[in-house]
Amino acid sequence: MDHAAPDTAGPARPAPHRAVSKLQALVRLPTVSDRDPALVDVAAFDALLVELERQFPLLHQRLELTRVGSHGLLFRWAGADDARPVVLMAHLDVVPVEGTWTHPAFDGVIADGQLWGRGTLDDKGCVVGICEAVETLLERGFTPAQDLWLSFGCDEEVMGATAQEAVRVLTERGVHPWFVVDEGGAVASGAFPGVTTPVAVVGVTEKGVTSVELRAEGRGGHASTPARMGPTARIARAIMRLERTPFAASLPAPTVELLRRLAPHAPRALRPVMAHGSRIAPVLTRALVAAGPESAAMTRTTAAVTTLSGSPALNVIAAQARAGVNVRIMVGDTVAGVLSHLRRAVDDEHVHIDVIESGEPSPISPFLDDPAFALLEATIAEVFPDAVASPYVMMAATDSRHFTEICERVYRFAPFRMSKAQRESIHSFDERIGLDDLVDGVRWYTTLIERIR
């Protein structure tokens, strides 16, 4: 049954917020990006831009639009002043669909108080949240105190160049943002052991992303006469050596502050440890590593083997074997240091390490006694009064990393409540957003825009 349909057994249910149907319309367009442009469904992206204009007519009529990349959009909403412009970001593309879904990924089904579909959380929910906030304020005749820029990329999921193009356009126009807000953190529940209070984590930096390929070569041949330490065996051994040689763990300043803010909400035995993390960092670091993969990733550079290839046939020995490794580089580490660590860990001159792409960690944006971060905190407190707002190190990559070239205050926060199951659904199956949570997200963006001075 559709969420908006009346209940014949009782009084009619209230109609859902109009943002719900708008997000439904966007989810139903499969804007899957691909590193190979020939594999991109251009028609889906074309349809999305048409749908955006249909759903948000005032935004398109009254804001200045610049097209960037193939389907990226850069809007300017002229404010009463342009001294401290603000950029709100999101992206239009999504990752491919995998796994078995409860509801089809591109049907936009409403069930159990949630809207199901690829992109609901990553990142069309933010697109709709931003656009609906602007549309609503335009209907009220509101003018922002400062210029407001909306940057919507179309190839974020494949590390594309559209965001860099947007930065170039802003640079040419002499725009130096006061702050930038992109996707990233969320109002997370169940994120930390023993903490039941929701945590509104705002990314003040993000790990660098570097991808390498381990490659081993040999003669190959018939599978009936295998030789020792062929290409596949060398790659297998290299993978196990990487597994047994993790990167050194540490606690960057945003993580120390996060734990300090969570201390009053943690189990009593953990409160002193978390509250004084800067003084007992080694003890706290070991505790986070032991607590599980999500908390362990907060403390160190990680390396995950993501792709494997070998022989094209079951009865043929591989002449070449490869393993792709995705590395997320912690603040304080470098690409050069990571490559040195990988070479030492693999310790095999016959295994080549080829760099496919590389990126350093982003600089840390200010978060203590900073007016921009304080504005985000105040907006979180108004819309999510039960949540603890805190900085953190974002472990994934966003388009906003490119904006650090022109702005020192780049923050990453999607203003939606997300359970652990919802966070796990991103880039996986059964991605969905609560209907009320989407509405709260619209309210958060609206409040933020109204509070900018």
Helices and strands as residue ranges (DSSP letters): H 18-27, G 37-39, H 42-55, H 57-62, E 64-68, E 72-77, E 81-91, E 110-111, E 114-116, H 124-139, E 146-153, G 156-158, H 162-172, E 179-188, E 199-206, E 208-217, E 221-222, H 231-243, H 253-262, G 263-265, G 268-270, H 271-275, H 281-290, H 293-296, E 302-309, E 316-317, E 320-329, H 335-346, E 352-357, H 371-383, E 388-394, G 399-405, E 410-418, H 420-425, E 432-434, H 435-451
